[in-house]
Amino acid sequence: MRSPYLALATMLAAVLVAPSLQAQRLSDWQRGRLLARQVCAECHAVERYQFRSRNGLAPSFAAIAATPGMTSMALNAFLHTPHRAMPDLILNQDQVRGIVAYILSLKAPRSARPGTL
């Protein structure tokens, strides 16, 4: 006969492990979106249809994504360079990759951009 403690321990382990497994399943842009909501939203508008940032000097993520020539390389360089107007955020490479992927996910599809076919 199984112990009720064993069943309880098994259920507890499943509850504790499930969130970490779920986080592993998230894509880079999804992790970036979560991080942006937690850290960047203090100053920036981080959602796709959010156009006004809390800080009037901070561009929205959608505006950053729409900047001509915006690439992952440009965003990586920007996020690794100190700026007077931004707090010194220390992000690890996975966090930078997530933020970059999220910002680039906000680009309008090629067919929806003005002047494209």
C-alpha positions as a printed NumPy array, in Angstrom:
array([[  0.   ,   0.   ,   0.   ],
       [  1.31 ,   3.432,  -0.945],
       [  1.948,   5.981,   1.695],
       [ -0.129,   9.181,   1.535],
       [  3.144,  11.048,   2.068],
       [  4.58 ,   9.569,  -1.111],
       [  1.554,  10.734,  -3.097],
       [  1.78 ,  14.18 ,  -1.523],
       [  5.514,  14.386,  -2.261],
       [  4.909,  13.363,  -5.881],
       [  2.219,  16.03 ,  -6.339],
       [  4.388,  18.666,  -4.674],
       [  7.325,  17.814,  -6.945],
       [  5.093,  18.079, -10.019],
       [  3.822,  21.502,  -8.923],
       [  7.337,  22.798,  -8.252],
       [  8.908,  21.429, -11.439],
       [  6.109,  22.407, -13.848],
       [  6.808,  26.182, -13.854],
       [ 10.498,  25.67 , -14.587],
       [  9.673,  23.294, -17.431],
       [  7.157,  25.779, -18.765],
       [  9.767,  28.574, -18.656],
       [ 12.151,  26.368, -20.635],
       [  9.492,  25.928, -23.309],
       [  9.102,  29.669, -23.836],
       [ 10.779,  31.059, -26.919],
       [ 13.361,  33.85 , -26.753],
       [ 10.812,  36.526, -27.664],
       [  8.373,  35.287, -25.02 ],
       [ 11.056,  35.414, -22.336],
       [ 12.023,  38.852, -23.65 ],
       [  8.434,  40.05 , -23.398],
       [  8.202,  38.888, -19.798],
       [ 11.476,  40.618, -18.942],
       [ 10.405,  43.786, -20.773],
       [  7.183,  43.872, -18.752],
       [  9.136,  43.459, -15.515],
       [ 12.088,  45.771, -16.169],
       [ 11.657,  47.987, -19.226],
       [  7.985,  48.929, -18.759],
       [  8.983,  51.271, -15.956],
       [ 10.017,  53.743, -18.684],
       [  9.095,  52.256, -22.092],
       [  5.806,  51.261, -23.694],
       [  6.623,  47.605, -24.328],
       [  3.411,  46.189, -25.812],
       [  2.74 ,  46.124, -29.552],
       [ -0.149,  48.617, -29.519],
       [  1.102,  50.74 , -26.656],
       [  2.443,  53.921, -28.217],
       [  3.087,  56.262, -25.296],
       [  5.855,  55.467, -22.831],
       [  5.664,  56.421, -19.16 ],
       [  8.835,  58.41 , -19.674],
       [  8.248,  60.826, -22.549],
       [ 11.905,  60.525, -23.583],
       [ 11.823,  56.727, -23.798],
       [ 10.723,  55.431, -27.206],
       [  8.142,  52.679, -27.352],
       [  9.404,  49.228, -28.248],
       [  7.178,  49.347, -31.35 ],
       [  8.912,  52.58 , -32.439],
       [ 12.315,  51.025, -31.841],
       [ 11.309,  48.   , -33.923],
       [ 10.047,  50.252, -36.727],
       [ 13.311,  52.203, -36.914],
       [ 14.761,  51.743, -40.418],
       [ 17.741,  49.416, -40.361],
       [ 16.978,  48.066, -36.884],
       [ 18.627,  44.662, -36.6  ],
       [ 19.541,  42.245, -33.862],
       [ 23.156,  43.392, -34.191],
       [ 22.165,  47.043, -33.69 ],
       [ 20.012,  46.197, -30.666],
       [ 22.747,  44.016, -29.167],
       [ 25.256,  46.839, -29.519],
       [ 22.824,  49.317, -27.998],
       [ 22.02 ,  47.093, -25.011],
       [ 25.71 ,  46.527, -24.308],
       [ 26.581,  50.244, -24.401],
       [ 26.004,  52.542, -21.41 ],
       [ 23.648,  55.478, -22.045],
       [ 23.102,  58.552, -19.875],
       [ 19.33 ,  58.451, -20.277],
       [ 19.002,  54.795, -19.286],
       [ 19.754,  53.112, -15.985],
       [ 22.744,  50.775, -16.025],
       [ 20.925,  47.5  , -16.463],
       [ 23.086,  44.449, -16.217],
       [ 21.543,  41.835, -18.471],
       [ 23.012,  38.438, -19.179],
       [ 23.296,  37.225, -22.767],
       [ 20.069,  35.19 , -22.569],
       [ 18.176,  38.25 , -21.341],
       [ 19.627,  40.424, -24.108],
       [ 18.739,  37.772, -26.682],
       [ 15.175,  37.706, -25.324],
       [ 14.732,  41.483, -25.344],
       [ 16.182,  41.708, -28.858],
       [ 13.931,  38.903, -30.112],
       [ 10.896,  40.535, -28.531],
       [ 11.602,  43.98 , -29.982],
       [ 12.176,  42.501, -33.436],
       [  8.923,  40.52 , -33.118],
       [  7.139,  43.884, -33.025],
       [  8.24 ,  44.772, -36.566],
       [  5.34 ,  44.989, -38.97 ],
       [  5.205,  42.074, -41.408],
       [  6.895,  42.953, -44.691],
       [  3.571,  43.006, -46.558],
       [  2.113,  45.503, -44.062],
       [  4.98 ,  47.997, -44.305],
       [  4.363,  51.088, -46.409],
       [  6.013,  50.95 , -49.804],
       [  6.348,  47.145, -49.906],
       [  4.513,  44.618, -51.988]])
